[in-house]
Amino acid sequence: MLVRGEKHHTRRQQKGGMSVTHHREGRGESIDEEAAVFDSPIESSRRHHTHWRLLLWRKLRYLHYKRSIVVFTIILVISTIKVLLGLDKTELRKNFRTQRRVPRFNTSIPYDHLIVVAGHAVLMEIDKIGRADRDESIWYLEDYQRGQDLPFEFVTHVKAGVERAARDPNAMLLFSGGQTRPDAGPRSEALSYYLLAEYFNWWNFPFVAERTQLEEYARDSFENLLFSLCRFSELSYGRYPKQLSVVSFNFKRTRFERLHAPALRFPPHRFQFIPQNPLANYPRTRFNFARAAQGEANTILPFRRDPYACFSDLKKKRKSRDPFHRSVPYGGPSSCSKMAPLLSHCGPHYYNASKLPWAAT
């Protein structure tokens, strides 16, 4: 029992530690020393600041979490849109880059139809080939070819050749065109067109790939046909086509039908010109049809006088389109030997048709 006026110290044992109780004289109250420590003003202030720091940290963490969710959602939406829009192109690019998808040329087919797609330009940037139908910057173009929407025409020509070959199981498709541009390096027009067909997965006719090859020495439109006939013979064990088709600009119809085919003495009823003029259906096209017609008229005149391009400006033009001095390999013992006399023929008069191999086909 505690008596008033006296100071007593009592120690009590508690679970988890010791607590000291003081009893002061003249007052019948007791003070818990441990509680007194925590209730001091200094410690109370510290606890107050700690509490607000904790609240602030929790608020900042919440805001950071919320912002992260918003940013993640935006990125997810944008990525989904890009995937949906670029899915087809991604698949096409994958097909284009996969080497094993390129089939071997099928030599077991009894080819009797030659389809020629005449090249007009060289593709420079393969990594941007998906824009080949609308981007001039990835093509090597002459000054007169720029600003004419020609990339769309080039792709259309390739597609037309593939579609025509798809309709004839005995047709061989040749992309024809040499290494004609000095500033384009050793890239050929023919290879550029082949890469286009490969990138676009042959426009859903992939089986045409096994019947497609290149002719990489032609320097003008006449050689597109002449050399392609030789290449056909090389690839078909000495045979020659019964039918000859060529894909080119519509305004070049006269040149092919009335000048080149007769100079080759190819039977007219077995020759087909496949005209391409898709830009005529676009009122806002930049293609200058009048200038193209005038340029074609200027080209036809020399071919009328010199159908085999052996002299005049046509010969100079051929020389300028052979910047790497490549020797034409056709006409040898193992390469269309029956055409050797035609390959070397010059003059304003047509070669004797009876001596040509397709005269008997």
Secondary structure as UniProt FT lines:
FT   TURN            4..5
FT   STRAND          8..14
FT   TURN            15..16
FT   STRAND          17..23
FT   TURN            25..26
FT   STRAND          30..32
FT   HELIX           33..38
FT   HELIX           41..97
FT   HELIX           99..101
FT   STRAND          113..118
FT   STRAND          122..123
FT   HELIX           126..131
FT   TURN            132..134
FT   HELIX           136..138
FT   STRAND          139..140
FT   HELIX           143..145
FT   TURN            146..147
FT   HELIX           150..166
FT   TURN            169..170
FT   STRAND          171..176
FT   HELIX           182..184
FT   HELIX           189..199
FT   HELIX           201..204
FT   HELIX           206..211
FT   STRAND          212..215
FT   HELIX           221..235
FT   TURN            236..238
FT   STRAND          243..249
FT   HELIX           250..252
FT   HELIX           253..254
FT   HELIX           255..260
FT   HELIX           261..263
FT   TURN            264..265
FT   HELIX           268..270
FT   STRAND          271..276
FT   HELIX           278..281
FT   TURN            283..284
FT   HELIX           289..305
FT   TURN            307..308
FT   HELIX           312..320
FT   TURN            323..324
FT   TURN            330..331
FT   TURN            333..334
FT   HELIX           337..339
FT   HELIX           340..343
FT   HELIX           353..355
FT   HELIX           357..359
//
